[in-house]
Amino acid sequence: MAYSEKVLDHYENPRNVGSFDKNDPRVGTGMVGAPACGDVMKLHIKVGDDGIIEEARFKTYGCGSAIASSSLVTEWLRGKTLEQARQIKNTDIADELALPPVKIHCSVLAEDAIKAAIGDYLGKRTPTTQTDPPVGQ
Amino acid sequence: MNGPIYLDYSATTPVDPRVAKAMIPFLFERFGNPASRSHSYGWDAEQAVECARAQVAALVGADPKEIVWTSGATESNNLAIAGAARFHRGKGRHLITMTTEHKAVLDTMRHLEREGFEVSYLPPLANGLLDLERFAAAIRPDTVLASVMHVNNEIGVIQDIAAIGTLCRSSGVLFHVDAAQSTGKVAIDLDSLPVDLMSFSAHKTYGPKGVGALYVRRKPRVRIEALIHGGGHERGMRSGTLATHQIVGMGEAFRLAREEMAVDNERARALRDKLLAGLSVLEETYVNGDLEARVPHNLNISFNFVEGESLMMAMKGIAVSSGSACTSASLEPSYVLRALGRADELAHSSIRFSVGRFTTADDIETAVALVTRNVQKLRDLSPLWEMHLDGIDLSTVQWATH
């Protein structure tokens, strides 16, 4: 399979690899996918007091397109409000990376990871009331 | 071409230069149709075809009259299985095979199911080998044919075809063997083996693509129905003008295989052992399939917590295959590895290395260094590796499967 230059770039030089302290109240964790399906993404966002995402980190087990999708969203998330982050669609990711149809699920997984991380963060802020719908697949 | 190091000999092999040299005259001055009986062009081509037939027969201990030319092992498998099943339809409608067979066998079986046959698909033991007791128990009074491959294309394990054939003989069941991956690697003596039909391919044994053969036993005579009808070539079993140059190439390739098998195997074993020793240094690696009952050319290994396609992407310098779903259009990981009972994630993490006649020790050293570096790099990126290091048992985690 031929990969786009952007996929290769993110795959060879992945941005923002790593983790934050998942117990930090300012950190939201999104872990999506399953090893049996061949891809697992873990996304961490760190949100400032102003509600803006200061930084994002990822670790991904999966094909090159999955790694590139998660690397790309860590770049996109930085400086966005939670509401803006929630607007990121899998089609935006797929278009940016020129993913072929068979790899669209990688971009879907990245979108799910964003939603899961936001949900986790909001859940920590208001532990008694559910402010965000659970992210399902 | 100065391409990546080729470690995918189980997919196909380059044509040996000696084979190519033998083929060329049959594209030019010796172009005759072997079926032409009225002039020397035809006689010459026919003689070349018969010489090649004897060369193929010699490698596998058969009589040349038992060799039928086909377009490759896929056609041979179709012809053997569908041809025998349809011919013996009156006797019974039950067939037996394994879940780890090549698609050319499995899809033929599926097709026969639609024609009213019933097929038992036997899973292998965890080492990839057939459970003989289970096989014996699967044989029924209406069983017509069993098909078990000699050497598995993905994991290289060698089935005990002598024992399986003996069970078939004692029950009056025809026995077909797909030997596409075994010629030139495992000694085959059809004179003594209880096998009725055997499929061969040229291009897995340093011959050209597009040609193969089917062994059809004469004593006792095995009857099959043709799939391709026409001029009655190959005693009516496979019509169509013979591809003389391809056939000559297959003959020469099999002649060389017979002469050089011992040397080739010894070299392959040394290279494979070197590869295995180099890769075993990495933690959490698992060899798929039995290491003893296995051709020396194959190493199928899973690098846990690393996805196979991303690993192949990182190793542009070497050409290998993966059982990862991402390398197939279906998004399913290797059905062969799953049949071994391997966890899906290990199937996704598998790489098949296959060495051959032109692989060098330098190639192996380069490959080991490249794999080691990139497995480490991808594990640093892997949340599963991180969890493993934290002592989390991944099988206890509730994953959101998608």
Interface residues (C-beta under 8 A of the other chain):
Chain A: M1 Y3 Y11 P14 V17 S19 M31 V32 G33 A34 P35 A36 C37 G38 D39 V40 M41 K42 K59 T60 Y61 G62 C63 G64 A66 I67 V102 H105 V108 L109 G136 Q137
Chain B: F305 V306 E307 E309 S310 M313 A314 S324 A325 C326 T327 A329 L331 P333 A343 D344 E345 H348 D380 L381 S382 P383 L384 W385 E386 L394 W399 A400 T401 H402
